[in-house]
Amino acid sequence: MDSLLSSPLDRSGPLHGFLDEEVQFRVKIQRFSNVPAEFTVQKIDFGRDVRRYMGAYQEGRPSCFPSRARSRPEPGVPRDDESIERSQRRAKSNIRRAVLELAPNHFSTFTTREVGPVYLTPLEWASIWAHFVRLVRLAAIDFEYVAVLERHPKNPEHFHLHVAWRGRANYNYLRRFWHMAIEAHYGRRCSALIRGSASPGNIQDQPVKASRGSFKQCRKIAKYIAKYITKDLISEFNKKRYWPSKGINVDKAQVFWLESVSQAEAIREACLMLGQWDSESGKPAQRFFMPSDRVCWFAIDPELSPPPPF
């Protein structure tokens, strides 16, 4: 970070006037405790704000913002597609960052054996999961997690739970506690692992094609688990879509504004600032992804270039 902080420019805010350059760029740096940092080059379009300010000036209004406070949506009123999509992007981003900060060494699927037509609701899943976590904690088992519900692809009424977790535990112990939590939900006592057709559920370890404990494995797990946040789950079950351990604290991302006013130059400027530009090839040293024309995302791989100066 030294090269950024030693810059003579104050990069805490936009470097150009809004009227001169409606489109500007910034780099956002996200650091983690156990895996390499990520950074994104973001395009910020001030066009709407400029039009709002100009409209207020021309109409002689003292403020460019509506005088009426934005009201919360009425309970029971369906959310619009744009709101759902924003929530989905936000949830996926939060999950990815939480999983990367966790740096899991396991990726498992928790299932239940249910016979329709009545299936467990997401709220009931939340209750069962909370009971399972209490049992694990009472047994003093090292178990930190990020858990995400997913609908079964062949039976939308049935859910299962994908869990990225870090720790060391015997799977038979975990299965025993999982059975105890499920049985307790139905008011039945259980103190041992139930096998065979009577088993109320299972825990299956999911293979990940990367060396165990590596940052590449962590990133793959983060990618896998974030994709299970779907629009239908957000729109129908807006209270809780995933459950992270309380001890997972992701550092706030640092933001630095760039001088460049085109995406290609902004990418080059950001990479140069962070020591991630290959001068010989004239391209970024790291592989990058562009999910849209607004964002360019880099996940730093120390094997491709030296780590950033922070």
Order of alpha helices (4+ residues) and beta strands (2+ residues): alpha-beta-beta-alpha-alpha-beta-alpha-beta-beta-alpha-beta-alpha-alpha-beta-beta-alpha-beta-beta-beta-beta
